[in-house]
């Protein structure tokens, strides 16, 4: 899955100059684009003062969680099998010769180290960080707050951001796109920091046009608050405001890309079912992000704000949003366990 930008080894590029960029696709503050406004289930809460968004990795959480557990357990089993073949042969030595035994011991050790540390890195990034990394955009003060992966907060003026169509390549999903925000040095050319304001998976470049058509009016249109709330009342807000999402939401959010094509949920029930379980694991082990007090003081909300929306204003999840994905999860995980058991029993023989 597309974890571009997540983890110390995978950060977005910085230190380059905008004039050296090959891509010219940009979004300009004060300029709208054509497209149907879409929030892509990106909003946590909104009011007359600010809108709060989830990070680009929130929609696809869970993949590294279950994969790292499987990889870690697999490395232990394979290494153990090699060691057993060397030291505890049944009947004739399974691995004859001292040289061959030393080679298999070395192979076992290398396989274990590579697999284990790879699994540990993925597990640490996915399951020992934060449940999400929120972004808050204040319409009144024109400030943007980005919750970094290390728990610190970046504060930058909205008008100072350089916005573009970010591209990432992944061997599993190909090319993906996001609304990339770059913080520039004083020279106005060199990129000092970079983060994502919007993302959808799967998506096309046009998807970010739709997201910009949703986000830009909130920050800049005179009737932006009313328009944004009107759009969000037809959508769902993410239930992660000071809390972890529950298992129902983990299932819904995993299968959400297939809401308009329910048959794809059943077709992909094994990987999506495993992702849903991995997402539950990640959400249960990660910390809940908390904005610093100075950020909360800078973003007051009127108690009688008529445009105040949170996840509590969502409608109930129905058959296609929850119960069909839940059934697909049960089928997918059950099928995976059955296939895994069949393979292991065949190897054991």
Residue pairs with C-beta under 8 A, 6 or more apart in sequence:
1 60
1 63
1 64
1 170
1 172
1 173
1 201
1 275
2 60
2 168
2 170
2 172
2 173
2 176
2 201
3 10
3 57
3 60
3 63
3 64
3 125
4 10
4 12
4 56
4 168
4 170
4 176
5 11
5 12
5 56
5 57
5 168
5 194
5 195
5 196
6 57
6 125
6 149
7 121
7 125
7 149
9 121
12 166
12 180
12 194
12 195
12 196
13 191
13 194
14 191
14 192
14 193
14 194
15 190
15 191
16 190
16 191
17 189
17 190
17 191
18 162
18 182
18 184
18 189
18 190
18 191
19 189
21 164
23 164
23 165
23 167
25 164
25 165
25 205
26 162
26 163
26 164
26 165
27 33
27 163
27 164
27 165
27 179
27 208
27 212
27 216
28 163
29 158
29 159
29 161
29 163
29 216
29 219
29 220
30 220
31 216
32 212
32 213
32 216
32 217
33 209
33 212
33 213
33 216
34 209
34 213
35 206
35 209
35 210
35 212
35 213
36 210
36 213
37 210
37 213
37 214
37 217
37 227
37 231
38 207
38 210
38 211
38 213
38 214
39 211
39 214
39 231
39 232
39 235
40 59
40 198
40 199
40 200
40 203
40 207
40 210
40 211
41 59
41 235
41 236
41 238
41 253
41 256
42 53
42 54
42 198
42 199
42 211
42 238
43 51
43 52
43 53
43 54
43 232
43 235
43 237
43 238
44 52
44 53
44 54
44 134
44 237
44 238
44 240
44 241
44 310
44 311
45 51
45 52
45 237
45 241
45 308
45 309
45 310
45 311
46 52
46 218
46 225
46 228
46 229
46 232
46 237
46 307
46 308
46 309
47 301
47 302
47 305
47 307
47 308
47 309
48 139
48 140
48 225
48 301
48 302
48 305
48 306
48 307
48 308
49 138
49 139
49 140
49 299
49 300
49 301
49 302
49 305
50 136
50 137
50 138
50 139
50 140
50 299
50 301
51 136
51 137
51 139
51 215
51 218
51 228
52 134
52 135
52 136
52 137
52 241
53 134
53 135
53 136
53 137
53 197
53 198
54 132
54 133
54 134
54 135
54 238
54 240
55 132
55 133
55 134
55 135
55 147
55 196
55 199
56 178
56 196
56 198
56 199
57 132
57 133
58 132
58 133
58 238
58 240
58 253
59 199
59 200
59 201
59 253
59 256
59 257
60 201
60 275
61 126
61 278
61 279
61 282
61 283
62 126
62 250
62 254
62 274
62 275
62 276
62 277
62 278
62 279
62 280
62 281
62 282
63 126
63 275
63 278
64 122
64 123
64 125
64 126
64 278
64 282
65 123
65 126
65 127
65 278
65 279
65 281
65 282
66 274
66 275
66 277
66 278
66 281
67 119
67 122
67 278
68 119
68 120
68 122
68 123
68 126
68 127
69 119
69 123
69 278
69 281
71 115
71 118
71 119
71 122
72 115
72 116
72 119
72 120
72 123
74 115
75 111
75 112
75 114
75 115
75 116
75 119
76 112
76 116
78 108
78 111
78 112
78 115
79 108
79 109
79 111
79 112
82 104
82 105
82 107
82 108
82 111
83 105
83 108
85 94
85 95
85 104
86 94
86 95
86 101
86 104
86 105
86 108
89 95
95 101
95 104
126 278
126 282
127 281
127 282
127 285
127 286
128 285
128 286
129 149
129 286
129 287
130 147
130 149
130 151
130 286
130 287
130 288
130 289
131 240
131 244
131 245
131 282
131 283
131 286
131 287
131 288
131 289
132 238
132 240
132 289
133 146
133 147
133 148
133 149
133 289
134 147
134 240
134 289
134 291
135 144
135 145
135 146
135 147
135 195
135 197
136 144
136 145
136 291
136 295
136 299
137 143
137 144
137 145
137 158
137 215
137 218
137 219
138 144
138 145
138 298
138 299
139 218
139 219
139 224
139 225
141 298
141 299
142 157
142 158
142 159
142 219
143 155
143 156
143 157
143 158
143 298
144 155
144 156
144 157
144 158
144 161
144 181
145 153
145 154
145 155
145 291
145 295
145 299
146 153
146 154
146 156
146 181
146 195
147 153
147 289
147 291
148 154
151 289
153 291
153 292
153 295
154 183
154 193
154 195
155 295
156 183
158 219
160 183
160 184
161 181
161 182
161 183
162 181
162 182
162 183
162 184
162 191
163 179
163 180
163 181
163 182
163 197
164 180
164 182
165 177
165 178
165 179
165 180
165 205
165 208
166 177
166 178
166 179
166 180
166 194
166 196
167 175
167 176
167 177
168 175
168 176
168 177
168 178
169 175
169 176
170 176
173 201
173 202
176 199
176 201
176 202
176 203
177 199
177 203
177 204
177 205
177 207
177 208
178 196
178 197
178 198
178 199
178 208
179 196
179 197
179 198
179 199
179 208
179 211
179 212
179 215
180 194
180 195
180 196
180 197
181 194
181 195
181 196
181 197
182 191
182 193
182 194
183 191
183 192
183 193
183 194
184 190
184 191
184 192
185 191
185 192
197 215
198 208
198 211
198 212
198 215
200 207
200 208
200 211
201 257
202 257
214 228
214 231
217 223
217 224
217 227
217 228
218 224
218 225
218 227
218 228
221 227
225 307
226 307
229 307
229 309
232 309
233 309
233 313
236 311
236 314
236 315
237 309
237 310
237 311
237 313
237 314
238 245
238 249
238 253
238 311
239 245
239 246
239 249
239 311
239 314
240 288
240 311
241 310
241 311
242 288
242 290
243 288
244 283
244 284
244 286
244 288
245 253
245 283
247 280
248 317
248 322
248 326
250 276
250 279
250 280
250 283
251 276
251 322
251 325
251 326
251 329
252 317
252 321
252 322
252 325
253 279
254 272
254 275
254 276
254 279
254 325
254 329
255 265
255 272
255 276
255 325
255 328
255 329
258 264
258 265
258 268
258 272
259 320
259 321
262 320
262 324
265 272
265 324
265 325
265 328
266 328
266 331
268 332
269 328
269 329
269 331
269 332
269 335
270 332
270 333
270 335
270 336
271 332
272 325
272 328
272 329
272 332
273 328
273 329
273 330
273 331
273 332
273 333
273 336
274 332
274 333
274 336
276 325
276 329
277 329
277 333
291 299
301 308
302 308
